[in-house]
Amino acid sequence: MISQKTKKRLVRIFAVNIPLTVLFIITVFPLYWTIVTSLKPETEIMKLPLKYWPSPVTFDNYKYIWENMGFDIYFWNSVFVTVVSTVICTVISLFGGYAIARYKFKGKKITYLVLLISQMFPGVVLMIPLFEIFRNMGIVNSPHSLILTYATVRIPFCMIMIGGFVSGVSPALEEAAWIDGCSVMGAMTRVVVPTIAPGLVAAGAFSFVSSWNEYVYAFCFLSSEKYFTLPIGLKLMKGEFTVAYGSLAAGCVMALIPVILLFAYIQKYLVSGLSAGAVKG
């Protein structure tokens, strides 16, 4: 006769462990297969039977896209646009979120509502108006158009997120800093910012990943290859009749590396920031 302890263990295995294992395999296998494909010679990728481990291992695909397909240019363009837009978005969202959380002003509720509503519109709705604005400004086909777009469309969400963290900081801490001689700006930078650091990291990570992966605006605003970002570079690898699967897989892995390194470094701040924001917001 099966004991109660054994029954609970079997239930846990079949109801939790097995489904989670299957879900893990389904989630991770495409990434694994992309890495394997990037390490195979082009002639081995479509050969049957399929090999689930590259033999021989080669880095020719990475060398080819970096030296012959302009991926070095695309990569640094993406780094420049993403980092600058993330810094602008985070700084402006910090001041905006602080103002919303700390000050009472006429139209505050309407402002908050407008910020929320702005996140309901799909990005394609803004493409034509933004294109016309940037054309009149003379910055179409320039990284500046992407920087302004990425920062602008991310600010409302990041502002709301950071405002929730600021609301969780007791105003008494700032009042104590004022008594000690700090200005409003000094109290914010010395008291509030260190306290809500996980929230700033979470907002910055959201802005970074969203900008790094963005394709539609970049495809719409850029026409010169010297300004292309990584998503457009990956699109160029798909020809009309052929697809360079090895080079495409290598490009995907290269595009993943900065995001993986970022999350590996900030994961403890990100988890605490998102969980704290869920409670305080």
ZIHUTA-V76014 format. One record per backbone hydrogen bond with DSSP energy under -1.0 kcal/mol. CO is the residue of the C=O (numbers start at 1). NH is the residue of the N-H. Records with the same first field share a line. If there is no record, write none. Layout:
BEGIN
CO=NH / NH
END
This chain:
BEGIN
3=7
4=8
5=9
6=10
7=11
8=12
9=13
10=14
11=15
12=16 / 17
13=18
16=20
17=21
18=22
19=23
20=24
21=25
22=26
23=27
24=28
25=29
28=32
29=33
30=34
31=35
32=36
33=37
34=38
37=40
39=58
41=44
59=63
60=64
61=65
62=66
63=67
64=68
65=71
70=74
71=75
72=76
73=77
74=78
75=79
76=80
77=81
78=82
79=83
80=84
81=85
82=86
83=87
84=88
85=89
86=90
87=91
88=92
89=93
90=94
91=95
92=96
93=97
94=98
95=99
96=100
97=101
98=102
99=103
105=108
107=111
108=112
109=113
110=114
111=115
112=116
113=117
114=118
116=119
117=120
122=125
123=126
126=130
127=131
128=132
129=133
130=134
131=135
132=136
133=137
134=138 / 139
142=145
143=147
144=148
145=149
146=150
147=151
148=152
149=153
150=154
151=155
154=158
155=159
156=160
157=161
158=162
159=163
160=164
161=165
162=166
163=167
166=169
170=173
171=175
172=176
173=177
174=178
175=179
176=180
177=182
178=181
183=187
184=188
185=189
186=190
187=191 / 192
188=193
191=195
192=196
196=200
197=201
198=202
199=203
200=204
201=205
202=206
203=207
204=208
205=209
206=210
207=211
208=212
209=213
215=219
216=220
217=221
218=222
221=141
224=227
225=228
229=233
230=234
231=235
232=236
234=237
235=238
237=244
242=239
243=245
244=248
245=249
246=250
247=251
248=252
249=253
250=254
251=255
252=256
253=257
256=260
257=261
258=262
259=263
260=264
261=265
262=266
263=267
266=270
267=271
268=272
269=273
270=274
271=275
272=276
273=277
274=278
275=279
276=280
277=281
END
